[in-house]
Amino acid sequence: MRRATLTRPMSSLWKHHPVPAVDAPFVPSAHHDVVVVGAGITGLATAYELARSGVDVALVERGGIGELASGSNTGKVSLLQGTTLSTLRSGHPAALVRAYVEANRAGSDWMRSTAERLGVPLTSRTAYTYAQGEEGRRSVVREYDAAREAGLPVRLADDDELRSAGVPMTAAVALDDQRAVDPMRMLGALAEGFVGAGGTLHLGVTVRGVDVLPTPRVETDLGPIFGAKVVLATGIPILDRGLYFAKVSGMRSACVSFTLTAPLPDGMYLSADGPTRSVRTIALDDGPADVAQLVVGGAGHPVGRAESERAMLDDLSRWAQQTLPVGEETHRWSAQDYTSHNRVPFIGAMPRSLGRVRFATGYAKWGLTNAPAAALRIVSELRGEGLRERPRWMTMLGTRLTMPADVARGVSENAKVGLAAAKGWAAAETESVPVPRPAEGEGVVAQRAGHPVGVSTTGGETRAVSAVCPHLGGVLEWNDLECTWDCPLHASRFTPDGERIEGPATRGLRRVD
């Protein structure tokens, strides 16, 4: 059983910025040139660029704008991404690392130019990958070498810069002239720009599936919608074609925001060694707050495989209180992203879709640059641009080779999935219903006639649902931070009453009396 000592509700700092209501009533059986599924940064950037070029686009979203990862990140637009480049370089040729950097540079340039066009302020920051200990020092040097080889003008921070940073670090690689943004302000502006360019936005419409023949058809809870092309911008594809759920790992991480009791330099910091610590200040131009605040991120873990998500976030909050000049904790929130086993995002045509379905996944928590890059590539393909018309990075990343290290990571991750499946079923058999009513914020899995049942209490109401993920049959785990049922196999997540939140599952959990 997981216990939760409830304090304040989970709520992203960014989502307190009002988002304009620009959606339109859903019309079943409507036909469009392109239907985009998902109103995060990938979906909105793709839809916005297509609409600007005169394409008839409809965008469909289950919740609201920026409902999941796009509205819950740290707001960093950076080409220095922790130890991403050195990790890539350890198993891939230098040319692929350069292509990854060029893709992210294109995404960053798009963010800057589009933000200026839409009137969204970005602030200039220096990004740091820093060391907390000796192993971190070695990682900093490796990242510096990989970044220089890939053409980035990075530098090693000197002693004065290390001492004045405000974040305790023993070494750091730095990249100047990066950007910080309020992600929800950017998403809201994109939504307005998309609708202003003639696009059709449908919010609160759940997509159940996609059929390719005879004409691409997106099935929703309100009826079908048709498009000559479909783009799945859903974090992870909701179609199992290509088995991408087995080629990426679902990861959750969390953030806490605080008021500041003393000034801190306006850098963007990410540790090279564990436990991961991400720090950035919030300025008036890149956040919703009217007082000085700080966002601290970390507590990363595979979905459904943490002993206690709440304990991890509490530890992150204590670290900030003990290390940084912070006052009141204002918000805490969590988000999910996917990392491909070969560390490079998957972008392009969905297998066995006749080229009619495009998708993108595997940003490894760097969606504010990778997502616009994915949108640029998808838009280029949908416009019918030839290989000679596209930047070289699009071709390089689209035709990358699978290296031995990629295979090893894939085998290791799928072995962990198999172990999680076996452990989940074995644990469910150890306790039978009926069980004592869980206390507020608690959840427990037991079995009834051999079938795992999840029982939880939230908001004073006790509910029971099938604890078997409808995707591939994993036994769900209770998330004591967000009070959700999470699948440790492929990262699908559900509310206490069984409603699907995200992941490869396309339907919710069966309610149990």
VOGU-3710 file (C-alpha; in Angstrom, 3 decimals, decimal comma):
1> mrratltrpm> 0,000/0,000/0,000  1,191/3,520/-0,782  0,393/6,250/1,722  0,168/9,947/0,899  0,349/12,748/3,435  -1,604/15,299/1,454  -0,475/18,920/1,659  -1,261/21,138/-1,313  -2,750/19,945/-4,624  -0,466/19,233/-7,567
11> sslwkhhpvp> -0,649/22,280/-9,816  1,812/23,612/-12,381  3,010/27,161/-11,799  2,667/27,897/-15,509  -0,988/26,852/-15,685  -2,049/29,810/-13,583  -1,489/31,996/-16,640  -4,878/32,334/-18,397  -5,134/30,590/-21,754  -7,540/32,105/-24,314
21> avdapfvpsa> -10,700/30,157/-25,168  -10,314/29,722/-28,917  -11,760/26,262/-29,499  -14,680/25,512/-31,794  -17,656/23,110/-31,482  -16,868/19,623/-32,754  -18,680/18,639/-35,943  -18,765/14,848/-36,483  -17,636/13,562/-39,895  -15,970/16,865/-40,837
31> hhdvvvvgag> -13,207/16,601/-43,465  -9,870/18,444/-43,355  -6,533/18,315/-45,137  -4,738/17,387/-41,902  -5,957/16,295/-38,463  -3,484/16,827/-35,606  -4,034/14,979/-32,319  -2,579/16,704/-29,241  -2,356/20,368/-28,188  1,134/20,345/-26,736
41> itglatayel> 4,103/22,074/-28,318  4,516/19,445/-31,074  0,866/19,516/-32,109  0,435/23,290/-31,899  3,703/24,059/-33,714  2,804/21,617/-36,508  -0,760/22,872/-36,824  0,309/26,532/-36,664  2,912/26,179/-39,431  0,565/24,213/-41,684
51> arsgvdvalv> -2,281/26,692/-41,184  0,038/29,616/-41,958  0,805/28,014/-45,317  -2,881/27,681/-46,216  -3,528/24,060/-45,212  -6,951/23,211/-43,731  -6,015/21,820/-40,291  -8,097/20,586/-37,368  -6,427/19,992/-34,012  -8,111/17,660/-31,494
61> erggigelas> -7,166/17,515/-27,804  -8,571/15,373/-24,969  -8,093/18,062/-22,325  -6,916/21,638/-22,601  -3,950/23,388/-24,175  -0,680/22,183/-22,646  -2,541/19,626/-20,569  0,435/17,322/-19,947  4,217/17,667/-20,449  4,199/20,876/-22,512
71> gsntgkvsll> 2,514/22,836/-19,742  4,541/21,249/-16,946  8,210/21,586/-17,904  10,870/23,964/-16,582  10,660/26,402/-19,500  14,278/25,954/-20,671  15,039/26,478/-24,372  18,624/25,270/-24,463  21,102/23,447/-26,686  23,117/22,449/-23,614
81> qgttlstlrs> 21,003/19,648/-22,198  22,692/18,116/-19,197  24,833/15,221/-20,432  22,778/14,503/-23,553  25,551/15,121/-26,091  28,232/13,065/-24,349  25,749/10,241/-23,835  24,912/10,309/-27,539  28,568/10,468/-28,499  29,458/7,449/-26,372
91> ghpaalvray> 27,528/5,181/-28,730  27,188/7,110/-31,994  29,389/8,835/-34,587  30,137/12,530/-34,293  28,028/13,254/-37,398  24,866/12,076/-35,682  25,576/14,201/-32,604  26,063/17,232/-34,872  22,757/16,444/-36,594  21,032/16,289/-33,203
101> veanragsdw> 22,499/19,691/-32,284  21,431/21,173/-35,622  17,896/19,846/-35,150  17,700/21,428/-31,718  19,203/24,654/-33,036  16,465/24,754/-35,668  13,888/24,170/-32,929  15,394/26,889/-30,761  15,541/29,374/-33,659  11,896/28,586/-34,429
111> mrstaerlgv> 10,929/29,257/-30,821  12,723/32,596/-30,859  11,319/33,820/-34,173  7,800/32,560/-33,503  7,747/34,041/-29,996  8,782/37,401/-31,434  6,052/37,161/-34,103  3,398/36,281/-31,511  4,554/38,753/-28,870  5,770/36,203/-26,322
121> pltsrtayty> 8,812/37,398/-24,355  11,873/35,171/-23,945  14,753/36,032/-21,625  18,412/35,383/-22,415  20,153/33,020/-19,986  23,400/31,115/-19,635  22,831/27,365/-19,412  25,071/25,278/-17,144  25,704/21,554/-16,829  27,351/21,392/-13,427
131> aqgeegrrsv> 29,063/18,920/-11,113  27,986/18,189/-7,566  30,843/15,729/-6,905  33,916/14,083/-8,431  31,985/11,891/-10,889  30,146/15,015/-11,985  33,470/16,699/-12,791  34,325/13,927/-15,248  30,860/14,165/-16,788  31,251/17,932/-17,202
141> vreydaarea> 34,503/17,461/-19,130  32,950/14,786/-21,353  29,977/17,055/-22,115  32,301/19,959/-22,869  34,297/17,819/-25,325  31,171/16,442/-27,035  29,578/19,882/-27,321  32,721/21,428/-28,798  33,009/18,591/-31,291  29,369/19,178/-32,273
151> glpvrladdd> 30,042/22,862/-32,947  28,596/24,522/-29,830  30,538/27,512/-28,383  30,625/26,123/-24,849  33,170/27,089/-22,203  34,272/25,802/-18,810  33,194/28,071/-15,957  36,049/29,671/-14,019  36,341/29,780/-10,228  34,698/33,195/-9,905
161> elrsagvpmt> 31,698/32,047/-11,927  31,391/28,870/-9,857  31,467/30,803/-6,582  28,911/33,402/-7,692  26,393/31,000/-9,232  24,237/30,580/-6,139  23,907/26,873/-6,905  26,649/24,806/-5,217  28,814/23,373/-7,984  32,421/22,243/-8,237
171> aavalddqra> 32,738/22,446/-12,036  30,494/23,438/-14,932  30,293/23,692/-18,701  28,412/26,806/-19,817  26,608/27,920/-22,977  25,624/31,568/-23,256  22,637/33,131/-25,021  20,068/30,406/-24,354  16,444/31,227/-23,531  13,854/30,854/-20,782
181> vdpmrmlgal> 10,124/31,007/-21,490  6,762/30,702/-19,809  5,616/27,589/-21,701  1,887/28,169/-21,182  2,136/31,716/-22,500  3,838/30,335/-25,598  1,244/27,587/-26,034  -1,639/30,017/-25,626  -0,146/32,354/-28,226  0,344/29,440/-30,632
191> aegfvgaggt> -3,278/28,390/-30,189  -4,463/31,928/-30,937  -2,124/32,175/-33,917  -3,301/28,805/-35,249  -6,976/29,773/-35,056  -6,196/33,223/-36,465  -4,558/31,551/-39,474  -7,744/29,598/-40,199  -7,182/26,470/-38,114  -9,923/24,624/-36,227
201> lhlgvtvrgv> -9,246/23,743/-32,576  -11,324/21,156/-30,694  -10,653/20,841/-26,951  -12,195/18,280/-24,621  -12,515/15,655/-27,375  -11,020/12,233/-26,650  -9,416/10,320/-29,526  -9,958/6,542/-29,364  -8,030/5,433/-32,442  -7,039/6,050/-36,053
211> dvlptprvet> -7,966/4,072/-39,172  -5,974/4,501/-42,375  -8,237/2,872/-44,971  -10,040/3,790/-47,086  -9,528/7,387/-45,900  -7,704/8,373/-42,705  -10,326/8,508/-39,981  -9,775/9,679/-36,402  -12,261/8,080/-34,022  -13,338/10,260/-31,088
221> dlgpifgakv> -15,887/10,000/-28,305  -18,015/12,521/-30,242  -17,791/10,800/-33,614  -15,248/10,538/-36,440  -13,241/13,295/-38,064  -11,478/12,812/-41,415  -8,191/14,106/-42,807  -6,055/13,252/-45,798  -3,145/13,142/-43,323  -3,015/12,599/-39,556
231> vlatgipild> -0,353/13,738/-37,074  -0,125/12,024/-33,689  1,419/14,537/-31,281  0,437/12,529/-28,208  3,718/12,128/-26,320  3,823/8,463/-27,262  1,860/7,174/-30,283  -1,612/5,873/-29,438  -1,184/3,379/-32,296  0,924/0,272/-31,691
241> rglyfakvsg> 2,168/0,129/-35,289  5,939/0,123/-35,143  5,892/-0,964/-31,468  7,290/2,367/-30,321  6,000/1,725/-26,809  8,791/-0,894/-26,619  11,415/1,452/-28,120  11,040/4,264/-25,591  11,005/4,477/-21,793  8,371/6,531/-19,987
251> mrsacvsftl> 9,916/8,765/-17,330  8,325/11,064/-14,771  10,001/13,984/-13,073  8,750/16,684/-10,737  9,131/20,394/-10,030  8,690/22,634/-7,009  8,502/26,429/-7,134  9,420/28,772/-4,286  9,530/32,435/-3,509  13,067/33,782/-3,207
261> taplpdgmyl> 14,428/35,453/-0,083  17,599/36,714/-1,806  18,621/37,322/-5,425  20,075/34,480/-7,508  21,870/34,756/-10,863  19,542/34,167/-13,818  21,267/31,032/-15,065  19,659/27,717/-16,007  21,350/24,887/-14,112  21,230/21,103/-14,522
271> sadgptrsvr> 23,437/18,688/-12,604  25,622/16,165/-14,444  25,597/13,692/-11,555  22,857/12,352/-9,343  20,535/12,990/-7,818  19,457/15,221/-10,696  18,869/18,849/-9,742  17,500/21,419/-12,194  17,307/25,086/-11,154  16,130/28,279/-12,843
281> tialddgpad> 14,815/31,610/-11,637  11,600/33,131/-12,960  11,665/36,679/-14,264  8,674/38,913/-14,906  9,076/38,337/-18,648  9,328/34,535/-18,568  6,816/33,518/-15,917  3,364/34,227/-14,516  4,529/35,413/-11,094  4,792/39,045/-10,000
291> vaqlvvggag> 7,382/38,224/-7,314  10,817/36,643/-7,577  10,499/32,868/-7,774  12,591/29,793/-8,401  11,778/26,447/-10,050  13,634/23,339/-8,876  13,244/20,087/-10,812  14,291/16,488/-10,267  12,844/13,296/-8,730  13,113/11,500/-12,075
301> hpvgraeser> 12,081/7,842/-12,231  10,558/5,269/-14,590  6,772/5,439/-14,516  5,226/3,076/-11,970  8,541/1,886/-10,549  9,232/4,281/-7,664  8,956/3,194/-4,057  7,270/6,519/-3,246  6,895/9,403/-5,687  5,891/11,713/-2,837
311> amlddlsrwa> 9,031/10,912/-0,835  11,168/11,740/-3,880  9,506/15,134/-4,318  9,698/15,880/-0,595  13,432/15,151/-0,761  13,786/17,561/-3,691  11,940/20,258/-1,746  14,134/19,737/1,340  17,269/20,023/-0,790  16,105/23,384/-2,134
321> qqtlpvgeet> 15,241/24,660/1,339  18,618/23,595/2,724  20,696/24,775/-0,244  19,098/27,836/-1,839  17,683/31,137/-0,520  14,042/30,088/-0,864  11,001/31,010/1,171  7,477/29,687/0,735  6,786/26,705/-1,507  4,166/27,920/-3,985
331> hrwsaqdyts> 3,502/25,035/-6,403  4,492/21,433/-7,013  3,796/19,452/-10,139  4,961/16,493/-12,194  5,288/15,625/-15,880  5,994/12,670/-18,136  8,294/12,325/-21,108  9,740/9,514/-23,179  13,359/8,637/-23,954  14,214/6,488/-26,956
341> hnrvpfigam> 16,592/3,618/-26,330  19,005/5,089/-28,862  18,662/8,572/-27,320  17,447/10,226/-30,552  13,770/11,171/-31,045  11,621/9,153/-33,431  9,996/11,455/-36,008  8,312/10,667/-39,288  5,784/8,357/-40,940  4,109/5,674/-38,856
351> prslgrvrfa> 4,907/2,171/-40,201  2,082/0,458/-42,091  0,120/3,697/-42,445  0,701/4,190/-46,216  2,497/7,429/-45,310  -0,769/8,929/-44,067  0,094/9,117/-40,352  3,018/11,099/-38,896  4,205/11,021/-35,288  7,024/12,119/-32,958
361> tgyakwgltn> 8,215/10,779/-29,604  11,334/10,339/-27,477  12,373/13,915/-26,609  14,093/12,837/-23,357  12,699/15,855/-21,443  13,948/18,429/-23,979  10,681/19,096/-25,763  11,015/22,877/-26,077  13,679/22,393/-28,756  13,053/18,843/-29,994
371> apaaalrivs> 9,306/19,367/-30,446  9,602/22,395/-32,784  12,296/20,501/-34,704  9,906/17,556/-35,048  7,167/19,915/-36,219  9,465/21,421/-38,848  10,297/17,989/-40,219  6,675/16,806/-40,229  5,531/20,002/-41,943  8,289/19,619/-44,552
381> elrgeglrer> 7,145/16,070/-45,318  3,462/16,981/-45,477  4,225/19,827/-47,843  5,939/17,320/-50,108  9,367/18,918/-49,954  12,090/16,734/-51,460  15,286/15,622/-49,771  17,263/18,376/-51,461  14,951/21,005/-50,022  15,280/19,782/-46,438
391> prwmtmlgtr> 18,100/20,559/-44,004  20,653/17,778/-43,718  19,765/17,038/-40,080  16,325/15,828/-41,132  17,821/13,181/-43,387  20,576/12,233/-40,949  18,243/11,689/-37,987  15,680/9,957/-40,163  18,127/7,358/-41,465  20,318/6,797/-38,401
401> ltmpadvarg> 21,786/3,344/-37,824  20,997/1,264/-34,751  24,265/0,874/-32,834  25,238/-2,009/-30,498  24,782/0,250/-27,469  21,229/1,025/-28,620  20,431/-2,685/-28,841  21,875/-3,302/-25,382  19,797/-0,500/-23,846  16,677/-1,808/-25,566
411> vsenakvgla> 17,260/-5,346/-24,323  17,931/-4,093/-20,801  14,821/-1,902/-20,692  12,521/-4,588/-22,049  13,968/-7,049/-19,525  12,970/-4,573/-16,805  9,490/-4,399/-18,333  9,203/-8,184/-18,170  10,381/-8,221/-14,563  7,896/-5,480/-13,627
421> aakgwaaaet> 5,097/-7,488/-15,243  5,977/-10,624/-13,302  6,412/-8,784/-9,992  3,111/-6,940/-10,403  1,079/-10,113/-10,927  2,871/-11,932/-8,116  2,315/-9,088/-5,652  -1,365/-8,794/-6,581  -1,927/-12,426/-5,635  -0,690/-11,943/-2,056
431> esvpvprpae> -3,807/-10,105/-0,865  -7,472/-10,718/-1,620  -10,515/-8,489/-1,500  -12,221/-7,375/0,594  -9,532/-5,083/2,007  -9,834/-2,351/4,650  -10,929/0,947/3,201  -7,732/2,870/2,282  -7,184/6,140/4,099  -7,294/9,401/2,177
441> gegvvaqrag> -4,618/9,412/-0,539  -3,868/5,710/-0,257  -4,232/2,939/-2,828  -3,838/-0,828/-2,658  -3,913/-3,670/-5,205  -5,554/-6,946/-4,262  -7,017/-9,826/-6,237  -10,588/-10,995/-6,691  -10,990/-14,376/-8,353  -7,443/-14,062/-9,669
451> hpvgvsttgg> -7,943/-10,578/-11,185  -6,025/-7,615/-9,712  -8,279/-4,852/-8,365  -7,108/-1,349/-7,413  -8,848/0,252/-4,422  -8,136/3,870/-3,493  -9,580/6,755/-1,527  -9,298/10,335/-2,799  -11,481/13,332/-2,093  -13,304/11,310/0,576
461> etravsavcp> -14,508/8,744/-1,972  -13,353/5,133/-2,170  -13,278/3,607/-5,647  -12,340/0,236/-7,087  -11,147/-0,358/-10,631  -9,480/-3,126/-12,579  -5,772/-2,835/-11,815  -4,759/-4,367/-15,151  -3,582/-1,932/-17,831  -5,760/-2,324/-20,954
471> hlggvlewnd> -2,709/-1,828/-23,170  -0,665/-4,991/-22,552  -1,893/-6,293/-19,212  0,570/-4,823/-16,719  -0,549/-4,646/-13,080  -0,842/-0,991/-12,074  0,955/0,745/-9,203  -0,484/3,477/-6,993  1,261/6,845/-7,400  1,183/8,394/-3,918
481> lectwdcplh> 2,178/11,857/-5,174  -0,485/12,400/-7,823  -3,004/9,780/-6,660  -3,075/7,952/-9,988  -2,757/4,376/-11,190  0,468/4,054/-13,215  1,588/1,176/-15,442  5,218/0,084/-14,857  5,391/-1,556/-18,291  4,816/1,202/-20,864
491> asrftpdger> 3,807/4,238/-18,785  0,041/4,488/-19,256  -1,647/6,381/-16,402  -5,203/6,535/-15,067  -7,243/8,537/-12,558  -8,598/6,863/-9,381  -11,919/6,226/-11,144  -10,175/4,665/-14,146  -10,144/7,479/-16,706  -7,141/7,353/-19,039
501> iegpatrglr> -4,676/10,221/-18,581  -1,830/9,398/-20,982  0,327/6,661/-22,455  -0,171/4,040/-25,173  -3,444/2,762/-23,682  -6,445/4,108/-25,590  -9,188/3,305/-23,074  -9,700/3,558/-19,348  -10,060/1,017/-16,555  -13,196/-0,965/-15,821
511> rvd> -14,979/0,135/-12,644  -15,483/-2,562/-10,022  -18,267/-2,645/-7,426
//
